[in-house]
């Protein structure tokens, strides 16, 4: 089953993520939940068919949940840093191997399978986004949002493109409630932390490592 994901991402720029952590810690109605390490592998064809379709296929290992999650996100809309896109997510079966698994088409719902089937045989690992995530829960009246501070790096999985770039993001995601209120809260964070809208997803920044996609 798919759902629509609404989130706003900010680029912390020169602001230390520790300052963002301190700001969220004193924000009314906001509670620290946990810190986890997220390991991500993005897949595409050699000709970047998913990128051209503005979609992304990812495997994510959450060390706290102790499992791999397989996610497909298709093209969406973005305005002032807020994105809305369709998403399918499913947990991979437990594996005894320490090596990262590969994605499995048959685990997705039928509509996601149909979307990927034409290019599935040509898919390969393309890049990694590995980062630590500090998670905060915000609840105020009927509004429920999740804040996340991400710090880490994006690196190529291809030997011919060994480049890497850093991640310093602050994100807020709608769980329930009012989108306008979430936008206002994100703008408050932007001003307080001297941040800028992050208009490129981590996947888009990963593709930016390859000169052929620039």
N, C-alpha and C positions, 0 to 999 in steps of 0.2 A: 504494500500500500504506500502511496506517495502522500506528501503533504507540502504545504507552502511554508518556506522558512523566511522569516523577516529578521534582519539584523542590521546593525550599523557598526561600521568598523572605523577606528581612528588610528592614525599613525602617530606614535608617541614622539617620533623624531629625536630631538636631543633630551627629552624628558626621561629620566631614569624610571624603569618599570617599578622600582621600589617606591617612588613618589606616587605612582598610580595606586599601588597597594595601600599606602598610607591614606590616600584620599578616599578610596572606597571603604576603608576600615572605619572612617568617621562619618560616612554618608548616612543620614537617617534612613531607617527601614532597610538597610543593607547589611547582610551577614556573610562573613567568610564561611565557605563550605569545605573546600579541600584544595590541595595542590597535586597535580598529576603530571606525568611525563607522557607526551603524545608522539608516537612514531608513525609517520605517514609515508605511503608509497603511492605515487600517481602513475597511472597507466595511459598510454595512447599508442597510436600507430606511428611508424617512422615519418609519415607525412602529416602527422598531427591532425587527424580527422576530427577528434573530439574538440580540440581547441578551435578549429574553424567553425564547429557547430556551437561554440560557446558552452560546452558541457565539460564535465570532469568525472573521472572514475578514480576512486581512492580506496586504499586499504589503510585503516588506522588501528594501531595497537594502543589501548589505554591501559597503562600499568596498574591503575587503581582497580579497574573493572576486570583486569586480567583476561582480555579477549581481543580478537581482531574483529573490526567492523568493516563491512564492505558497503560503500556509498556511491551512488550515481546522482549527480546534480546536473540538470539541464539548463538551457539558456533562460535567463530571467531579465528582470528590469531593475535599473539602479537609478536613484535620484538623491543627490546630496549625501552620498555615502550609505544610504539605505538600500539594501538589495532584497528582492523577492524572487525565489526560484523554486522549481519543483525538485523534490528530493526523494530518493528511495534508499533505505538503509536496512541491512540485515547482518546478524552476527554469523561469522564463520564457525563451522564445527571445531571443537577443541582438537589441537594437534600436539603430538608428543615431540615434534621436531622443534629445535631452537631457531631454525632458519625461517625467515619470513615466508608466509604462504603465498600462493598466487590467487588471483580472483577467480570466482566460479559463477559463470553465467546463469546456471540453472537455479541458483539460490534466489535470484531476483524474481519479483512479480512479473506476470506475463507482459505487461506494457513496457517495463524496463528491458526485459529480454528482447523484445521486438526492436527496441531502439538500438541495442548494441549488437545484435546478431550479425548484421552485414560486415562488421569490422572486427568481430571478436577474434578470429584466427590470427590477425595481424597485431594484436595488442602486445605491448612489452612495457616493463618498468621504465619510466622516463626521468623522474626526479623524486627526491625526498624532502619533506618538510618536517623537521624534528624540533620540538619545542616543549618547554615547561609551561603549564597553564595553571594560573591561580583563578579559582572559581568563586564568585560571590553570588548570593541569592538576594534579589530585591523584591519585596512585597509591600505594596501600599494600596489600601482599599482593594479594588478589583484588579489592580495591575500586578503582574508577576513577570519579571524580567531576569535574565541571567547575564551577569557581567563576567568577562574573562580577560585576564592579562596574559598575553603570549610572548615568550622570549626564547629565541633559539636561532635556527638557521635553515635556509633552503639550499640544497646541494643537488647537483646532477647525479643521476644513476648511470650516465653514459661516460665511458672512459675518455671519449674524444672531446667531452665538454666538462672539465673538472671544476668549473666555477662554482662559487657559493656566495650567498648574501645573507645578511642578518634579518631577524624578525623582532620587531618591538611594536606589538599591536595591543589595542584595547578594544574589545567588542562588547556590544550589548545585544541580546537576542530576546525576541518576544516569546514568552511562554503562554501568557494570557493577558488580555486587557487592551489598552488604548495605544494605538500607534503614535498619535500626536504627543501623548505624554512621554513615550519612549524617545521621540525625537527631541523633546525639550530637555530631557535628562541627559541625552547624549551631547547636546549643545552646552549644557552646564559643565560636563566633563571636559569638553573641548576647550572652553574658556579657562577653566581652573588649571588644566594641565598643559596649556599652550600646545595643544595637539591639532592635527589637521585631518580632514576626512581621508580615509584610506580607500581610494577608488579602485585599487587592484587587489583581487583576491590573492591568497597565497598561491593558488594554482597559476594564476596569470603571471605572478612574479617568478614562479618556477619556469614557465615557458620562456620568460625573458632571459633566462640563462643561455638560450640557444640563439645564436646570431641569425639563423634562418627565419626566426619568428618575429624579429624586430621590425 
